[in-house]
């Protein structure tokens, strides 16, 4: 297993359509920011996007830009720039990559999309701390730098049971956003438009869930590495017909693969769970590496972060509060372990790979004994690799691949 063979990743045909709709999204954002035809809101990725859409904002997601910086391997050019103004190398490398790029007035958007010179200037910055405090600090920097209003939702963390008291607190915060957002947008809040954007997000999330669940089939038609790319519309285009139509297209293709027995990994022998953040700058490399080991990485908590099953247009405020509070990252250890156990059974997994992401402690669930507890209780092998979502200085490729190979040998022996 020491020799790495060159392998090909099976192309998903819907990728071409995804690239087109993502390009359209960025061009429309750029046009709105340039001519002022629509106000632009920056929103954290699991923030109240549906509310912003209902008020007529074009919505931009800085975390999506952070992932682009990681995937294009530009992050290490920019992280030191943010470090130089006082942002620690130990905090979120999305944050430091993005702020560093802004300071240098550079973006991968300008290379990917002709005519786009920079990220769209915001009219308002909106956060939800359900992921971590870093998102609030991230947008706070832009608020000070650009003199743009900042507002958001502070979510409880480490939640077991989601109580009425918790939800009422979140609902109150969501409703409190409406008056200042009306003033900035110039539009009155319309409950029917809110329900409409919520209904479209619900349709998007249901389809995305079905897309991910096609991997319960053996062989699995799509890898985790594919899914990190194809989740793009669920992140930035939820609340739109475009996202719904895209996932209908992708789902049909994957269901056809299942019907024909076409797997993402030729000769699939082992099925793994990826727990934690992607290593954005190594997606292709790791995808090819696992294909060479005939190992399919097919399920994750990360890609499931954009499944919002609680959305209900009939009760948009309460259901938004629940949907954005019940996500995996907000929950306590007991909930997380039960969730992973259910995923192991659903996808018939042979092992769990934990990614300890140096600058993302909230999405690194290996640090408080979870792998050891799961191994003992479920008799399933686990492996932890060290790395980071964006900062490749934290990732030793040789060490990671050696450990992964040894882990697969352990599965073979078992």
C-alpha positions, -999 to +999 in steps of 0.1 A: +000+000+000+030+023+001+029+030-036+003+056-046-014+049-079-028+076-101-065+074-102-093+094-118-122+110-100-155+101-117-171+133-129-206+142-118-223+156-149-244+181-129-212+199-120-214+220-152-248+234-142-236+240-107-207+261-119-231+281-141-256+289-113-228+298-089-213+322-115-247+338-120-250+342-082-217+360-079-223+382-110-257+392-096-242+401-063-215+421-080-240+440-101-262+448-071-232+461-051-220+482-080-253+499-092-272+498-059-301+480-075-304+459-044-290+461-009-264+435+000-263+417+033-234+396+045-246+367+065-229+339+083-236+305+067-261+293+092-277+327+098-312+340+091-308+341+053-345+335+046-354+367+066-329+387+046-341+373+013-377+382+022-367+418+028-351+420-007-314+417+002-289+400-020-271+377+004-233+371+005-216+345+027-181+352+039-175+316+050-181+305+014-154+330+004-132+315+031-137+281+017-128+293-018-095+308-004-088+274+012-097+254-019-075+276-042-046+273-017-043+310-013-050+311+024-014+309+035-007+342+016-033+360+036-033+345+071-001+362+081-016+396+070-044+392+095-019+379+121+000+411+117-030+433+128-035+412+159-056+382+149-041+351+164-029+322+142-050+299+165-084+314+156-105+304+126-084+304+094-115+313+074-115+345+093-078+352+090-077+342+053-107+364+045-096+395+064-060+391+051-073+389+015-095+420+020-065+439+033-045+430+003-075+437-020-074+403-036-100+376-041-102+343-061-135+357-074-116+380-098-098+351-113-128+328-116-153+354-129-142+380-154-151+416-145-155+410-107-128+430-090-136+423-053-161+410-028-195+429-028-196+459-004-221+452+023-250+474+035-254+453+066-236+425+084-257+397+101-244+369+122-255+339+141-231+325+167-245+290+165-212+279+148-188+298+171-180+333+185-155+338+157-182+346+131-193+376+152-157+388+156-151+383+119-180+405+109-172+430+137-139+437+119-157+446+087-183+467+106-154+488+121-134+489+088-163+497+065-186+516+090-214+492+082-241+482+108-237+449+125-265+428+141-272+392+148-283+363+170-265+348+200-273+311+202-270+289+232-242+262+229-237+227+241-275+220+241-290+186+248-328+189+248-340+220+229-365+236+253-392+262+247-372+287+267-342+283+244-364+287+213-383+317+227-350+335+232-340+329+196-374+339+182-372+372+201-338+379+187-349+371+151-379+394+154-357+422+169-337+422+136-367+432+115-370+470+123-334+479+116-333+456+085-365+473+071-348+506+075-316+495+057-334+476+029-361+502+024-387+474+023-414+466+048-414+431+063-439+408+045-447+376+064-458+359+031-425+366+015-408+352+046-429+321+043-421+318+006-383+319+012-387+295+040-407+271+018-380+272-009-353+266+017-373+236+030-375+222-005-338+227-010-329+211+023-352+180+017-336+175-017-300+179-003-308+153+023-320+129-004-288+136-024-266+127+006-287+097+015-281+081-019-247+071-004-266+045+018-264+024-014-234+002-020-214+012-039-219+048-029-225+071-059-208+102-045-179+109-021-177+133+008-152+153-013-178+156-041-204+166-015-183+195-002-184+210-036-220+203-045-233+217-012-224+252-026-260+260-037-274+248-004-252+273+013-255+304-009-287+298-029-311+283-004-344+302-004-344+302-042-360+282-070-325+278-085-312+257-057-343+235-057-340+229-095-303+221-091-308+195-065-335+179-085-310+175-113-282+162-091-305+138-073-317+123-106-282+117-117-271+101-084-302+079-083-294+067-119-259+058-107-274+038-078-297+020-103-267+012-125-244+002-097-220+030-104-198+039-074-176+070-068-149+045-059-143+016-083-142-017-064-154-001-031-141-022-002-144+001+028-168+029+038-158+057+061-173+086+080-155+120+079-161+139+112-150+175+111-141+202+086-128+195+051-091+202+044-100+225+016-067+227-001-064+189-003-098+179-015-087+165-048-056+150-034-074+131-006-102+121-029-077+104-053-058+089-024-089+072-010-100+060-044-065+044-047-072+026-014-106+015-027-121+033+003-152+054+000-156+084+024-193+087+021-209+105+050-201+134+073-216+158+098-202+187+079-223+183+047-254+176+068-250+210+084-273+224+056-302+200+063-328+221+081-356+196+086-375+219+111-383+246+086-420+252+085-435+280+065-467+279+086-446+290+116-415+306+102-401+323+133-403+293+156-392+268+130-362+290+120-352+292+156-354+254+159-337+246+126-307+269+133-304+257+169-307+219+164-277+216+141-249+193+151-223+219+161-246+235+187-254+202+206-239+184+235-216+154+234-244+129+242-265+141+212-234+141+189-224+105+198-260+093+192-261+111+159-229+096+147-240+061+159-272+065+137-251+075+107-228+045+112-259+022+110-276+041+081-245+041+059-231+008+070-197+023+078-165+005+086-147+033+104-147+069+114-120+095+105-118+125+128-102+156+114-087+177+143-088+211+126-062+233+144-081+266+141-117+252+143-122+237+178-160+239+175-159+215+145-132+192+159-150+166+180-121+144+188-107+165+217-128+153+246-126+115+242-154+110+217-134+086+194-124+064+223-160+063+236-174+054+202-147+027+197-155+011+230-193+012+228-198+005+191-166-016+183-158+006+154-123+017+145-115+054+146-086+075+133-077+111+141-056+131+116-043+166+123-047+195+099-068+226+093-096+238+072-074+265+055-040+267+071-020+240+053+010+246+076-010+226+102-012+196+078+015+170+073+006+152+042+031+124+047+021+117+082-017+119+074-014+095+045+008+071+064-017+070+092-046+065+068-029+036+051-022+020+085-059+025+093-070+008+061-047-021+069-063-023+103-097-026+086-084-053+063-071-073+093-104-069+111 
